[in-house]
Structures are given as C-alpha cells and as structure tokens.
Amino acid sequence: MAKEISKLNDSRIELAYQVETGDPEESSIQFATTNVAARRQGAHAADVDFTQASCKRAHWADQYAGQRCIPAQAYIENGWNIGCTNCAVTVSSDSYHQDEDGDTDKPHEPVYRGEDLFCSAECELLHDAEVASYNAKGEAFKARVTQERPDLEFTVFRCGWPHITMVGEFKFPGCQYGGSVRDQEGDGTIQWYVAGGDVTAWLAYEKEGQATVHQAKAKYNWKHDWAESAQAVRPRDRLPRGVKRAPLTKPYGLITDEMPLYARS
C-alpha cells in the first residue's frame, strides 16, 4: 500500500481522496483540489493508466493535508492494512499473530510511531537494534576512510540506516570529477575508485608526494586499466615500500566511468 502523500501546487483547498486500482497494495490517499486530479495522481503513483484507477473522498484524512505524512494509527483506525516496519507482517484492526503452523495465537498489539507501525513491542526493539547497528557501521566506515586518507576532501557520505552498501565521495587537487570509496557488502572490505577522466590527475597527485601519509602506511594492490599511463607515471621502481603491483586487468568498475584503485579488508 502506498502511503506517500502527493499534493498539487495549488492555492485552493486540497481535500483527501482514496484512489484504488485492481490491486489493494496500490491503494493510496491523495490530496488534490478535484476528484479528477486526485485520480490522476493516484494512477501515476501506482504506475497504471488513468482508466484503471477509481477515486472517492476520504473525509477522515482531510486533517492531514499539508503534513509530511498520515500517521499509521489513522490508517488502521479507518480500516486500512499496513505492513509492520520490521517484519512486514500485515496488521489491521482485527489481525492476529500466527504461530509456526499458521494458527492464530493472539491479537496484534501494534506500536505506532508516526508513519511507522510495529506489530509488537518486540518487533519495535528488533528494528531499533538493527538501525543502531547500521548507524554504528556507518560511523565506523567514515572514521576508517578519513583516517586512512586524511589528505582527501570527502564531500558526501551515504552510510548508516538503511544503507547496506556504504559510500563516500571525495575530491583531490587537480581532479575534475573525483572518486569514491565503498564497502559494497557491509563486510568491512573497502574499495577505492577514481573517475576514469581523473586517472591521470590521480596518478600525478600520488607521484607528487601529496599522499605521503597514505603511502607510508598502506598495503594494497593496484589494478590499472590504462597500462601505459600507469607505467609512465608510476614505474615499478617507484612503488612505495611494501606495495606490490597487481597484474594489469581489463577495464572494470562498479560504476562505468570509474576505475578501481585498490581494495583492503
């Protein structure tokens, strides 16, 4: 079920409408000035043709016009079904827990938190623990990469809840696009990338000794996609102590315009 509130940019009063298609999961509340406008918004949100959507007034939701969301409790009290934020089990005003055999056990005792709903207090605790774990990993990721490369200017981090893949974007002197560092699976394996258009600038930056802190500490393998550029700027006899050159590889990268530099776990 789509719970997102869509609005029209109109100075007139917007009212709540319930838009439905053939799939109950695609039902939504839309705010608009007319039935037709709400129907169009709901059809777009469900990715169906306008003719496949029906629309009717939802007076109970008028009070939430202009707000960020409709509270989950309001949906339940007005006959809607909502999935538990943690385990995704469907919760309604008369739903029950089920045991391993599929038999009903006891009524759900939902916990409401804004637009989120939990089927039980236990599910709420499990969700909060998972969020805390993700956020702790995100902070550890940021600390690790900034300590490993203090010379780089990190501009954006995408990590912590709900991200599994943790990404940091960075700039360095002479770059046009920059690069990124990521922990793809959230398992502690760090991979560094630089945009293909900045390979020459990156190699020159390293050659000039502006990353001496990193060169003194790092143990890594280079994977150069551009053999001539790599060999010309950083020949074998210029590699830092303890650094081994990996065999040249075919162009590779998680993003097509980036080349991998090295990975560490």
FIDRENVO-986586 format. One line per field, with one value per atom (N, C-alpha, C): x, y, z; atom name. Coordinates in Angstrom, 3 decimals. Atoms other than C-alpha are relative to their C-alpha. Layout:
residues N
u: [X;...]
v: [Y;...]
w: [Z;...]
a: [CA;...]
This chain:
residues 265
u: [0.849;0.000;0.876;-0.769;1.339;-0.532;0.419;1.276;0.478;-0.573;3.076;-1.120;0.996;1.087;0.449;-0.302;1.001;-0.888;0.760;-0.096;0.143;-0.064;-0.866;0.462;-0.461;0.813;-1.117;1.191;-2.451;-0.363;0.332;-3.601;-1.371;1.316;-7.111;0.108;0.004;-8.094;0.100;-0.161;-6.944;-0.718;0.746;-9.088;0.615;-0.555;-8.248;-0.905;0.717;-9.230;0.680;-0.526;-8.824;-0.025;-0.129;-7.534;0.319;-0.161;-7.817;0.175;-0.131;-6.799;-0.457;0.378;-7.324;0.819;-0.890;-4.506;-0.114;0.126;-5.209;1.318;-1.300;-1.468;0.313;-0.276;-1.572;-0.940;0.908;-4.338;0.791;-0.716;-3.303;-0.961;0.714;-4.536;0.695;-0.551;-4.052;-0.694;0.565;-4.568;-0.033;0.161;-5.932;-1.232;1.145;-8.486;-1.217;1.122;-10.626;0.170;-0.008;-11.556;0.884;-0.769;-10.012;1.501;-1.420;-6.713;0.542;-0.431;-6.509;0.121;-0.025;-7.320;1.235;-1.193;-4.562;1.257;-1.167;-2.059;0.118;-0.026;-3.048;0.385;-0.356;-2.792;1.496;-1.438;0.674;0.806;-0.718;1.762;-0.011;0.111;0.550;0.539;-0.535;2.032;-1.017;1.049;-1.263;-0.651;0.715;-3.414;-1.102;1.034;-5.861;-1.316;1.274;-8.774;-0.049;-0.051;-7.628;-0.155;0.107;-7.982;-1.404;1.271;-11.101;0.301;-0.289;-11.416;-1.258;1.106;-13.625;0.554;-0.441;-13.470;0.392;-0.441;-11.623;-0.022;0.183;-13.012;0.889;-0.773;-11.105;1.432;-1.391;-7.782;0.168;-0.121;-8.617;0.904;-0.771;-6.954;1.513;-1.436;-3.567;0.519;-0.453;-3.448;1.109;-1.123;-0.164;1.016;-0.941;1.525;0.904;-0.991;4.517;-0.535;0.524;2.608;-1.307;1.175;-0.580;0.461;-0.453;0.052;-0.535;0.416;-0.092;-1.255;1.170;-2.628;-1.281;1.180;-5.039;-0.431;0.348;-4.851;-0.724;0.587;-5.584;-1.407;1.308;-8.474;-1.061;0.950;-10.036;-0.040;0.210;-9.921;1.088;-1.089;-6.591;0.871;-0.999;-3.980;1.387;-1.363;-0.325;0.990;-1.043;2.811;0.861;-0.911;4.954;1.319;-1.242;8.014;1.175;-1.112;10.251;-0.148;0.138;8.862;-0.930;0.874;6.378;-1.307;1.279;3.502;-1.131;1.120;0.144;-0.760;0.699;-1.537;-1.257;1.259;-5.159;-0.639;0.670;-7.643;-0.417;0.415;-8.548;0.949;-0.971;-5.351;0.587;-0.545;-3.664;1.410;-1.275;-0.216;-0.273;0.121;0.298;1.229;-1.128;2.435;0.618;-0.718;4.751;-0.898;0.932;1.829;-1.060;0.973;-0.148;-1.268;1.190;-2.654;0.059;0.036;-3.800;0.258;-0.403;-2.439;-0.691;0.578;-3.341;-0.049;0.129;-4.374;1.306;-1.137;-1.700;-0.197;0.002;-0.807;0.966;-0.911;0.622;0.564;-0.666;3.075;0.113;0.027;2.682;1.127;-1.051;5.490;-0.077;0.177;4.403;-0.571;0.460;4.044;0.396;-0.423;5.658;-0.919;0.797;3.854;0.773;-0.632;5.212;-1.068;1.041;3.152;0.074;-0.162;4.531;1.137;-1.098;6.854;1.336;-1.218;9.385;0.533;-0.429;9.441;0.577;-0.520;9.975;1.434;-1.344;13.008;0.989;-0.872;14.435;0.350;-0.227;14.027;0.986;-0.879;15.701;1.430;-1.334;18.608;0.678;-0.567;19.081;0.419;-0.333;19.002;1.279;-1.192;21.574;1.249;-1.134;23.820;0.451;-0.328;23.644;0.690;-0.576;24.393;1.406;-1.332;27.357;0.993;-0.866;28.785;0.307;-0.206;28.301;1.025;-0.964;30.207;1.396;-1.296;32.985;0.602;-0.452;33.186;0.577;-0.478;33.520;1.319;-1.234;36.169;1.171;-1.080;38.171;0.556;-0.491;38.327;0.618;-0.594;39.029;1.354;-1.299;41.852;0.993;-0.869;43.202;0.485;-0.387;43.209;-0.380;0.311;43.246;0.282;-0.345;44.610;-1.135;1.096;41.386;-1.113;1.139;38.389;-1.282;1.230;35.358;-1.190;1.101;32.245;-1.359;1.294;29.390;0.214;0.030;28.765;-1.430;1.287;25.896;0.186;-0.205;26.018;-0.905;0.943;24.141;-1.352;1.325;20.500;-0.611;0.194;19.115;0.984;-0.942;22.221;0.770;-0.895;23.897;1.353;-1.229;26.465;0.298;-0.410;28.369;0.954;-0.750;29.806;0.439;-0.494;31.953;0.557;-0.526;32.719;1.063;-1.094;35.916;0.524;-0.701;37.844;1.475;-1.430;41.584;0.521;-0.530;43.744;0.218;-0.180;43.620;-1.093;1.045;40.537;-1.107;1.172;37.547;-1.281;1.186;35.130;0.163;-0.237;36.732;-0.113;0.070;36.336;-0.916;0.849;34.569;0.683;-0.459;35.282;-1.251;1.226;32.803;0.279;0.072;32.093;-1.259;1.126;29.877;-0.987;0.859;28.537;-0.159;0.074;28.936;0.806;-0.790;31.536;1.397;-1.299;34.498;1.017;-0.915;36.091;-0.145;0.026;36.978;0.595;-0.488;37.354;0.022;-0.163;38.640;-0.089;0.197;37.694;0.277;-0.145;38.527;-0.617;0.642;36.640;1.022;-0.914;38.137;0.641;-0.550;38.569;1.016;-0.939;40.675;1.188;-1.090;43.120;1.351;-1.296;45.978;0.243;-0.141;45.327;0.297;-0.228;45.207;1.433;-1.363;48.485;1.017;-0.895;50.130;-0.041;0.153;48.762;0.796;-0.759;50.230;1.508;-1.419;53.531;0.643;-0.557;53.996;0.199;-0.247;54.053;-0.987;0.985;50.899;-0.795;0.678;49.674;1.025;-1.090;52.811;-0.466;0.490;50.874;-0.583;0.612;48.906;1.056;-1.017;51.943;0.853;-0.842;53.825;-0.704;0.752;51.049;-0.703;0.908;49.066;0.683;-0.387;49.365;-1.115;1.084;47.443;0.531;-0.319;47.390;-0.649;0.548;46.965;-0.573;0.589;44.687;-0.189;0.038;45.405;-0.718;0.703;43.015;0.749;-0.739;45.296;1.499;-1.355;48.686;1.045;-1.036;50.674;0.055;0.024;49.545;0.561;-0.435;50.171;1.509;-1.422;53.627;0.827;-0.760;54.701;0.104;0.011;53.718;0.552;-0.454;54.435;0.665;-0.698;57.031;0.299;-0.158;57.839;1.006;-1.022;60.963;-0.403;0.443;58.944;-1.106;1.055;56.354;0.463;-0.365;56.288;0.398;-0.432;57.900;-1.224;1.079;55.612;-1.179;1.112;53.367;0.345;-0.204;53.007;-0.975;0.860;51.689;-0.757;0.810;48.815;0.074;0.024;48.577;-0.997;0.897;47.021;-1.303;1.313;43.301;-0.759;0.900;40.554;-0.757;0.781;38.510;-1.092;0.944;36.417;-0.359;0.402;34.457;-1.461;1.396;31.224;-0.800;0.609;30.468;0.814;-0.685;31.302;1.101;-1.018;33.297;1.020;-0.994;35.366;0.914;-0.913;38.460;0.364;-0.353;39.297;1.461;-1.386;42.448;0.548;-0.422;42.764;-1.101;0.995;40.810;0.727;-0.569;41.512;-1.110;1.019;39.683;0.500]
v: [-1.197;0.000;1.235;-1.239;3.355;0.972;-0.938;5.751;1.413;-1.318;8.621;0.990;-1.047;11.841;0.856;-0.833;13.583;1.232;-1.258;17.200;0.753;-0.889;19.637;1.374;-1.342;23.010;0.978;-0.797;24.922;0.751;-0.831;27.743;-0.336;0.365;26.276;-1.091;1.003;23.977;-1.397;1.372;20.423;-0.952;0.993;17.518;-1.374;1.354;13.864;-0.912;0.965;11.190;-1.360;1.367;7.433;-0.499;0.474;6.153;-1.478;1.444;2.454;-0.498;0.708;0.122;-1.430;1.386;-3.601;-0.683;0.581;-4.241;0.804;-0.722;-3.347;0.597;-0.504;-2.861;1.351;-1.253;0.093;1.123;-1.042;1.982;1.100;-1.112;5.418;1.136;-1.237;8.651;1.122;-1.108;11.633;1.290;-1.313;15.318;0.833;-0.773;17.424;0.891;-0.913;20.098;-0.579;0.632;17.840;-1.507;1.455;14.180;-0.451;0.386;14.022;0.152;-0.223;15.492;-1.065;1.028;13.052;-1.348;1.266;10.135;-0.079;-0.026;11.197;-0.222;0.178;11.444;-1.438;1.372;8.045;-0.984;0.877;6.405;0.091;-0.178;7.887;-0.690;0.627;6.706;-1.518;1.453;3.166;-0.487;0.329;3.292;-0.774;0.597;2.414;1.098;-0.958;4.056;0.677;-0.761;6.719;-0.773;0.725;4.496;-1.186;1.145;1.746;0.410;-0.498;3.932;0.530;-0.577;4.839;0.900;-1.002;7.645;0.351;-0.430;8.594;0.824;-0.868;11.069;-0.817;0.582;10.174;1.125;-1.150;12.745;-0.091;0.163;11.279;0.508;-0.396;12.247;1.475;-1.427;15.901;0.747;-0.724;16.972;-0.109;0.198;15.725;0.696;-0.753;17.937;0.967;-0.889;19.797;-0.558;0.615;17.456;-0.972;0.869;15.246;-1.390;1.346;12.001;-0.144;0.377;10.405;-1.039;0.963;8.587;-1.403;1.389;4.801;-0.332;0.288;4.724;0.480;-0.512;6.838;-0.952;0.987;4.331;-1.196;1.184;1.400;0.305;-0.358;3.204;0.227;-0.223;3.807;-1.168;1.230;0.232;-0.409;0.366;0.091;-1.090;0.968;-2.672;0.578;-0.518;-1.766;-1.095;0.963;-3.899;0.489;-0.329;-3.999;0.510;-0.599;-1.798;-0.956;0.911;-4.562;-1.321;1.350;-7.932;-0.062;-0.115;-6.786;-0.779;0.687;-8.870;1.023;-0.919;-7.315;0.196;-0.342;-5.512;0.785;-0.728;-4.370;0.104;-0.172;-3.517;-1.321;1.300;-7.218;-1.130;1.027;-9.042;-0.699;0.836;-11.767;-0.453;0.677;-13.179;-1.436;1.400;-16.614;-0.760;0.814;-19.440;-0.680;0.636;-21.639;-0.862;0.847;-23.847;0.821;-0.847;-20.847;0.216;-0.183;-20.959;1.357;-1.282;-17.687;-0.186;0.116;-17.052;1.072;-1.102;-13.648;1.246;-1.211;-10.256;0.797;-0.908;-7.879;1.147;-1.170;-5.156;1.005;-0.860;-2.612;1.166;-1.172;0.072;1.015;-1.031;3.318;1.005;-1.014;5.732;0.821;-0.812;8.372;-0.839;0.784;6.753;-1.468;1.384;3.546;-0.727;0.855;0.655;-1.281;1.268;-2.380;-0.923;0.934;-5.500;-0.337;0.269;-5.816;0.853;-0.735;-4.146;-0.682;0.745;-6.898;0.372;-0.386;-6.027;1.418;-1.350;-2.381;-0.018;0.093;-3.294;-0.590;0.610;-5.515;1.006;-1.026;-2.707;1.057;-1.028;-0.153;-0.513;0.584;-2.532;-0.080;0.077;-3.028;1.378;-1.374;0.725;0.460;-0.395;1.307;-0.685;0.738;-1.400;0.604;-0.610;0.118;1.347;-1.325;3.590;-0.098;0.197;2.313;-0.402;0.393;0.647;1.202;-1.185;3.884;0.942;-0.879;5.919;-0.608;0.678;3.304;0.108;-0.132;3.437;1.391;-1.365;7.224;0.233;-0.185;7.144;-0.713;0.792;4.455;0.658;-0.530;6.062;1.385;-1.323;9.570;-0.113;0.222;8.222;-0.592;0.645;6.140;0.981;-1.011;9.072;1.389;-1.338;12.332;1.110;-1.011;14.142;0.276;-0.174;13.711;0.844;-0.812;16.034;-0.805;0.777;13.880;0.956;-0.933;15.616;-0.564;0.629;13.125;-1.388;1.366;10.029;-0.515;0.693;7.600;-1.308;1.173;5.156;0.101;0.031;4.182;-0.463;0.478;3.107;0.858;1.439;1.935;-0.582;0.411;1.560;-1.255;1.149;-1.825;0.362;-0.489;-0.510;1.401;-1.293;2.360;0.686;-0.726;5.033;1.359;-1.347;8.106;0.564;-0.641;10.550;1.012;-0.894;12.585;0.773;-0.809;15.255;0.024;-0.178;15.764;1.065;-1.077;18.554;-0.448;0.297;18.578;-0.839;0.871;16.394;0.816;-0.614;17.180;-0.629;0.722;14.511;-0.572;0.588;12.929;-1.512;1.456;9.405;-0.399;0.505;7.222;-1.155;1.149;4.697;-0.686;0.694;1.981;-1.333;1.334;-1.055;-0.609;0.433;-2.877;-0.884;0.965;-5.656;0.287;-0.293;-4.023;-0.963;1.009;-6.649;0.485;-0.547;-4.332;0.054;-0.073;-4.718;1.361;-1.358;-1.212;0.025;-0.139;-0.435;1.480;-1.397;2.835;0.110;-0.216;4.207;1.460;-1.367;7.238;0.057;-0.146;8.554;-0.180;0.255;7.469;1.262;-1.251;11.079;0.636;-0.571;11.760;-0.911;0.947;8.831;0.683;-0.677;10.966;0.964;-0.943;13.623;-0.737;0.779;10.948;-0.513;0.532;9.348;1.112;-1.135;12.776;0.450;-0.388;13.594;-0.929;0.969;10.409;0.161;-0.121;10.904;1.190;-1.228;14.407;-0.104;0.200;13.006;0.690;-0.676;14.733;-0.975;1.015;11.446;-0.825;0.724;10.544;-0.785;0.726;9.557;-1.330;1.228;7.026;-0.962;0.848;5.709;-0.683;0.571;5.086;-1.125;0.958;3.017;-1.081;0.886;1.372;-1.268;1.264;-2.251;-0.313;0.185;-2.553;-0.455;0.388;-3.840;0.978;-0.908;-1.505;-0.830;0.637;-2.550;1.091;-1.078;-0.313;-0.453;0.271;-0.244;0.588;-0.663;2.000;-0.240;0.459;0.279;1.073;-0.959;2.959;1.154;-1.116;5.770;-0.414;0.452;3.721;-0.220;0.297;2.548;1.272;-1.226;6.005;0.852;-0.881;7.802;-0.688;0.715;5.112;-1.313;1.224;2.633;-0.863;0.967;-0.459;0.436;-0.367;1.002;1.194;-1.130;3.928;-0.367;0.396;1.930;0.153;-0.115;2.625;-1.350;1.220;0.080;-0.814;0.871;-2.886;-0.072;-0.012;-2.181;-0.891;0.918;-4.915;0.336;-0.297;-4.251;-1.253;1.115;-6.476;-0.107;0.139;-7.895;0.981;-0.929;-5.491;-0.705;0.603;-6.084;0.714;-0.638;-5.334;1.105;-1.069;-2.184;-0.571;0.537;-2.818;1.075;-0.951;-0.811;-0.161;0.078;-0.740;1.086;-1.053;2.488;0.124;0.143;2.552;1.030;-1.010;5.778;0.088;0.036;4.801;-1.200;1.141;2.602;-0.313;0.370;0.613;0.264;-0.251;1.630;-1.158;1.104;-0.958;-0.360;0.453;-2.913;-0.502;0.484;-3.645;-0.529;0.548;-5.754;0.082]
w: [0.000;0.000;0.000;0.063;-0.964;1.029;-1.041;1.988;-0.276;0.294;0.334;-0.327;0.229;0.311;-1.174;1.158;-3.054;0.030;-0.036;-3.395;-1.303;1.141;-6.158;0.467;-0.325;-6.233;-0.372;0.276;-5.971;1.270;-1.155;-3.719;0.578;-0.501;-3.377;1.051;-1.069;-0.523;-0.592;0.452;-1.043;0.950;-0.761;0.105;-0.212;0.067;0.723;-0.830;0.830;-1.774;0.115;0.003;-1.688;-1.435;1.376;-5.020;0.017;0.030;-5.799;-1.427;1.275;-8.619;0.262;-0.224;-9.034;1.074;-1.005;-6.535;1.294;-1.280;-2.869;0.481;-0.430;-2.346;-0.625;0.684;-4.719;0.421;-0.473;-2.892;0.700;-0.620;-1.691;0.315;-0.304;-0.166;-0.741;0.766;-2.458;0.412;-0.315;-1.699;-1.280;1.222;-4.524;0.126;-0.029;-5.331;-0.694;0.694;-7.529;-0.011;0.103;-7.878;-1.151;1.184;-11.335;0.243;-0.275;-10.179;0.940;-0.935;-7.253;-0.696;0.737;-9.551;-0.885;0.849;-11.926;0.830;-0.876;-9.064;0.476;-0.488;-7.692;-1.077;1.112;-11.108;-0.290;0.219;-11.551;1.099;-1.116;-8.076;-0.117;0.145;-8.863;-1.339;1.322;-12.373;-0.836;0.823;-14.035;-0.834;0.830;-16.690;0.800;-0.682;-15.580;0.059;0.063;-16.647;0.959;-0.912;-14.278;1.467;-1.376;-11.184;0.270;-0.459;-9.222;1.190;-1.027;-6.712;0.780;-0.848;-3.772;1.153;-1.095;-0.914;1.219;-1.270;2.285;1.030;-0.902;4.741;1.241;-1.228;7.698;-0.139;0.226;6.098;-0.336;0.340;5.328;0.967;-1.027;8.586;-0.219;0.196;7.327;-1.256;1.170;4.231;0.405;-0.287;4.158;0.968;-0.927;6.653;-0.740;0.645;5.910;-0.271;0.166;6.345;0.755;-0.766;7.580;1.025;-1.008;10.885;-0.275;0.215;10.682;0.792;-0.833;13.503;-0.674;0.689;11.441;-1.106;1.026;8.608;0.622;-0.638;10.941;0.510;-0.569;12.646;-1.067;1.082;9.253;-0.990;0.754;8.028;-0.967;0.902;6.207;0.618;-0.436;6.416;-0.264;0.139;6.958;0.396;-0.325;6.968;1.142;-1.111;10.099;-0.563;0.484;9.581;0.140;-0.222;10.920;-0.741;0.561;9.822;-1.204;1.176;7.126;0.125;-0.152;8.541;-0.083;0.172;7.646;1.303;-1.237;10.529;-0.352;0.147;10.675;1.378;-1.297;13.399;0.628;-0.547;13.779;-0.399;0.394;12.754;1.217;-1.072;14.811;-0.352;0.183;15.328;-0.422;0.386;13.772;0.472;-0.416;15.108;-1.214;1.097;13.034;-0.860;0.752;11.971;-0.733;0.667;10.703;0.786;-0.838;13.548;0.694;-0.688;15.069;1.482;-1.396;18.513;0.846;-0.767;19.924;-0.866;0.822;18.546;-0.018;0.066;17.354;0.983;-0.870;19.814;-0.613;0.764;17.381;0.804;-0.563;18.381;-1.129;1.038;16.435;0.232;-0.048;15.614;-1.277;1.202;13.153;-1.131;1.143;9.740;0.109;-0.205;11.055;0.965;-0.869;12.687;0.243;-0.354;14.516;0.550;-0.408;15.075;1.483;-1.430;18.616;0.537;-0.623;21.082;-0.289;0.296;20.372;-1.381;1.349;16.666;0.004;-0.087;17.560;0.535;-0.571;19.689;-1.010;1.007;16.932;-1.091;1.023;14.422;0.494;-0.556;16.696;0.132;-0.115;17.310;-1.362;1.349;13.577;-0.494;0.402;12.928;0.696;-0.750;15.675;-0.545;0.547;14.202;-1.331;1.284;10.703;0.201;-0.231;12.054;0.579;-0.572;14.086;-1.085;1.112;10.976;-0.892;0.820;9.072;0.599;-0.665;11.643;-0.030;0.056;11.710;-1.403;1.389;7.904;-0.246;0.192;7.905;0.727;-0.772;10.628;-0.663;0.594;8.869;-1.257;1.270;5.430;0.167;-0.209;6.734;0.694;-0.633;8.905;-0.991;0.981;6.032;-1.054;0.978;3.613;0.487;-0.523;5.617;-1.000;0.993;2.558;-0.976;0.949;0.572;0.601;-0.441;0.749;-0.223;0.109;1.481;-0.034;0.221;0.200;0.377;-0.265;0.657;0.568;-0.513;2.731;-0.081;-0.004;2.154;0.747;-0.836;5.013;1.219;-1.096;8.130;-0.496;0.373;8.159;-1.110;0.238;5.751;-0.998;1.040;3.553;0.382;-0.150;3.168;-0.598;0.622;0.706;0.531;-0.557;2.322;-0.974;1.028;0.023;0.516;-0.258;0.468;-1.293;1.201;-2.339;0.408;-0.370;-2.383;-1.208;0.991;-4.270;0.379;-0.271;-4.588;-0.948;0.831;-6.044;-1.443;1.413;-9.821;-0.622;0.546;-10.168;-0.644;0.608;-12.327;0.543;-0.453;-11.122;1.411;-1.316;-8.048;-0.015;-0.115;-6.770;1.128;-1.069;-4.280;0.707;-0.776;-1.576;0.500;-0.391;-0.683;0.657;-0.575;1.392;-0.599;0.807;-1.063;0.757;-0.684;1.171;1.491;-1.417;4.558;0.845;-0.705;5.497;0.375;-0.383;6.070;-1.118;1.138;2.616;-0.665;0.524;1.465;-1.394;1.367;-2.244;-0.377;0.401;-3.642;-1.513;1.425;-7.067;-0.333;0.490;-9.145;-1.389;1.303;-12.186;-1.112;1.108;-15.488;-0.538;0.495;-16.530;0.909;-0.965;-13.429;0.280;-0.261;-13.684;-0.081;0.159;-14.961;1.157;-1.113;-12.301;1.294;-1.234;-9.584;0.060;0.020;-10.650;0.216;-0.210;-10.807;1.459;-1.406;-7.350;0.894;-0.785;-5.909;-0.237;0.338;-7.726;0.688;-0.580;-6.355;1.497;-1.427;-2.861;0.900;-0.826;-1.664;0.860;-0.807;-0.185;0.763;-0.649;1.779;1.225;-1.174;4.907;-0.420;0.496;2.927;-0.528;0.605;1.020;1.052;-1.046;4.247;0.745;-0.805;5.819;-0.814;0.727;3.043;-0.484;0.605;1.944;-0.988;0.948;-1.264;-1.339;1.369;-4.831;-0.952;1.018;-7.760;-1.132;1.180;-10.622;-1.052;0.981;-13.600;-1.256;1.247;-16.517;-1.191;1.056;-18.507;0.237;-0.278;-18.668;-0.289;0.377;-20.484;0.986;-0.940;-18.172;1.339;-1.315;-15.068;0.028;0.017;-16.106;-0.164;0.252;-17.281;1.250;-1.160;-14.091;1.236;-1.187;-11.508;-0.423;0.407;-12.885;1.211;-1.076;-10.871;1.053;-0.979;-9.262;0.860;-0.796;-7.849;0.970;-0.920;-5.931;1.445;-1.412;-2.170;0.569;-0.654;0.107;0.454;-0.443;0.735;-0.952;0.952;-2.274;-1.178;1.108;-4.910;-1.122;1.128;-8.382;-0.414;0.452;-9.430;-1.519;1.462;-12.970;-0.610;0.668;-15.421;-0.318;0.201;-15.780;-1.092;0.944;-18.256;0.726;-0.653;-17.619;0.878;-0.976;-14.540;0.998;-1.027;-12.046;0.323;-0.382;-10.114;-0.705;0.788;-11.957;-1.283;1.281;-15.645;-0.218;0.258;-15.552;1.124;-1.059;-12.515;-0.166;-0.008;-12.267;1.432;-1.371;-9.138;0.288;-0.389;-7.317;0.811;-0.837;-4.577;0.980;-0.980;-2.025;1.232;-1.249;1.631;0.869;-0.906;4.162;1.431]
a: [N;CA;C;N;CA;C;N;CA;C;N;CA;C;N;CA;C;N;CA;C;N;CA;C;N;CA;C;N;CA;C;N;CA;C;N;CA;C;N;CA;C;N;CA;C;N;CA;C;N;CA;C;N;CA;C;N;CA;C;N;CA;C;N;CA;C;N;CA;C;N;CA;C;N;CA;C;N;CA;C;N;CA;C;N;CA;C;N;CA;C;N;CA;C;N;CA;C;N;CA;C;N;CA;C;N;CA;C;N;CA;C;N;CA;C;N;CA;C;N;CA;C;N;CA;C;N;CA;C;N;CA;C;N;CA;C;N;CA;C;N;CA;C;N;CA;C;N;CA;C;N;CA;C;N;CA;C;N;CA;C;N;CA;C;N;CA;C;N;CA;C;N;CA;C;N;CA;C;N;CA;C;N;CA;C;N;CA;C;N;CA;C;N;CA;C;N;CA;C;N;CA;C;N;CA;C;N;CA;C;N;CA;C;N;CA;C;N;CA;C;N;CA;C;N;CA;C;N;CA;C;N;CA;C;N;CA;C;N;CA;C;N;CA;C;N;CA;C;N;CA;C;N;CA;C;N;CA;C;N;CA;C;N;CA;C;N;CA;C;N;CA;C;N;CA;C;N;CA;C;N;CA;C;N;CA;C;N;CA;C;N;CA;C;N;CA;C;N;CA;C;N;CA;C;N;CA;C;N;CA;C;N;CA;C;N;CA;C;N;CA;C;N;CA;C;N;CA;C;N;CA;C;N;CA;C;N;CA;C;N;CA;C;N;CA;C;N;CA;C;N;CA;C;N;CA;C;N;CA;C;N;CA;C;N;CA;C;N;CA;C;N;CA;C;N;CA;C;N;CA;C;N;CA;C;N;CA;C;N;CA;C;N;CA;C;N;CA;C;N;CA;C;N;CA;C;N;CA;C;N;CA;C;N;CA;C;N;CA;C;N;CA;C;N;CA;C;N;CA;C;N;CA;C;N;CA;C;N;CA;C;N;CA;C;N;CA;C;N;CA;C;N;CA;C;N;CA;C;N;CA;C;N;CA;C;N;CA;C;N;CA;C;N;CA;C;N;CA;C;N;CA;C;N;CA;C;N;CA;C;N;CA;C;N;CA;C;N;CA;C;N;CA;C;N;CA;C;N;CA;C;N;CA;C;N;CA;C;N;CA;C;N;CA;C;N;CA;C;N;CA;C;N;CA;C;N;CA;C;N;CA;C;N;CA;C;N;CA;C;N;CA;C;N;CA;C;N;CA;C;N;CA;C;N;CA;C;N;CA;C;N;CA;C;N;CA;C;N;CA;C;N;CA;C;N;CA;C;N;CA;C;N;CA;C;N;CA;C;N;CA;C;N;CA;C;N;CA;C;N;CA;C;N;CA;C;N;CA;C;N;CA;C;N;CA;C;N;CA;C;N;CA;C;N;CA;C;N;CA;C;N;CA;C;N;CA;C;N;CA;C;N;CA;C;N;CA;C;N;CA;C;N;CA;C;N;CA;C;N;CA;C;N;CA;C;N;CA;C;N;CA;C;N;CA;C;N;CA;C;N;CA;C;N;CA;C;N;CA;C;N;CA;C;N;CA;C;N;CA;C;N;CA;C;N;CA;C;N;CA;C;N;CA;C;N;CA;C;N;CA;C;N;CA;C;N;CA;C;N;CA;C;N;CA;C;N;CA;C;N;CA;C;N;CA;C;N;CA;C;N;CA;C;N;CA;C;N;CA;C;N;CA;C;N;CA;C;N;CA;C;N;CA;C;N;CA;C;N;CA;C;N;CA;C;N;CA;C;N;CA;C;N;CA;C;N;CA;C;N;CA;C;N;CA;C;N;CA;C;N;CA;C;N;CA;C;N;CA;C;N;CA;C;N;CA;C;N;CA;C;N;CA;C;N;CA;C;N;CA;C;N;CA;C;N;CA;C;N;CA;C;N;CA;C;N;CA;C;N;CA;C;N;CA;C;N;CA;C;N;CA;C;N;CA;C;N;CA;C;N;CA;C;N;CA;C;N;CA;C;N;CA;C;N;CA;C;N;CA;C;N;CA;C;N;CA;C;N;CA;C;N;CA;C;N;CA;C]
